Amino acid sequence: MSNKLSKSQIEDKKKEIVSKIKEGRLCTTKERPTSAKGEFWSNLLRIKDMNGIYEPFVQCVICQQILSYEVKNGTNSLNLHVQSCTKKTSLPKSTMPIDNYVKKDISIPPDDKRMITVACSKYCAFDMRSFNSVNGEGFKQLCQALIDLSYKYGLAKLSKPSVEVLLPDRTNISRTIKQIANEYRLKMNDILREDLKEVKLIGISTDYWKNSYTSENFLTINIHYTKNDNPVTYMLKTLLFSGTKSGENTIRIIKSVLRSYDLDPDDKHIIYLTDNASNFVSGLKNEVASEQLSSDQEPTLHLVLPWINKLKSCCEIKNNELPTIKYFKKMILEQIKEKVWLTRLHDIATFLHPVTKNLLSYSQKERNDVYKATRDMMKTINIIEPDEKQKQISATAITSTSRKTPKKIKKDDFLQQDVMMEFAQENQPDSSEEEDDDEVDRYIKSKLIINHEESVLNWWKKWSITYPKLSILVRSLFGIPASSCTSERIFSASGRILEERRQRLNDDIVDDILFIRNFKGIIN
């Protein structure tokens, strides 16, 4: 340590080191210093952070004590410490203190008990278990077996702690879950503040769900955008909703939730997703279509029109069909007309996929309207051409890729690529040699090929040097999912949380549990 630190400051620093090791922010390694030669180093562990930078401390593997160490101060004190620890552990039994023969309960430090409480709270949230489950006999026996095993193979042979002393009660877990959720929300604030600096467009999906035991209505709000050429989805809030489910009330609540994350809804370009699409998607006869349109881990907005086109073609009524089949197809077509709300965003998304960009099922006027809407959208979200330093892909990387043979699928299933190619209808025209400053025109005239196994966002990343403005629009738009099915997945989890025996949970703790559970993939 630096000579500027007092003994008390050094001790505080050691406690901080221990805490960071427990939290996983620091780790220990057997790697010795380059100049180390003494045998005593076999009993010492060096300490470093996640970036590989070593702390001016080491840990004794015999007594677990944290010791100060800097190269300029030498290693004499470390050598003496290891020698002392080695002598203590090698004492014959006859010289051991009498206290070692007396069985006594071990005292658990508050920091260690807190660590166990946090772990139990995350167990309840991640696995949707009741708070009382940590006091169940089966859970206690499991924990005690783990304690016994760690004691058997551990280095420090102290008295074993009892599981009764370690495990928290349900009140402590409930309080801790609230604290963890609040910590995660602060981290979410930081994530959104950093991510949305460059994001031009965000999606907000919402849906209402009902507690089947109390008939209380809940509203779940999710945010969607693209980060590092991948769609990102986070649950922001699940809250008890009272009042009419009008669009005005829903938007008011959404804006309030966004402000709670320091996001100004009036300063962002937002696309709102309602529950109509998810209700329709969940009822699709074709499971492949349902799975593809329900995803929020990959772009889906461009798939809506091709799949609707496919579904309509499958429902074309033929003269030789049975009356029941004709009636069934007619009902499906009516449901499509009633439930599916198509907007200009679906047209633009379909146009921005290289397979379906020709829009050959449209009239020339309809295509021109889509082209104009694409240009208008780039102006609306203020897309400008990236700086040359941001163009990381060289021109040599822009090459056409051949299609691979698709994997074998079930007879009645449809490949996404086949559905999109059917929508596209025919091969695209040859690339025009004419240079045009308008990216939309150049994109329209170009012959482009995409491997059916390649992500459309990765494809646009390769072509961003040719279409810098359009690629920004794609990254902005393709982070918006085709439906609000994210909320549906959260509802299925909420049903396990608000089960029959847990109806006393208030709405805040339900939100906390769902938030922690949906945040577990980001921070463990």
Summary of the structure (lengths in Angstrom):
residues: 524
radius of gyration: 30.6
end to end distance: 31.5
largest distance: 100.9
contacts: 1420
relative contact order: 0.11
helix: 52%
strand: 11%
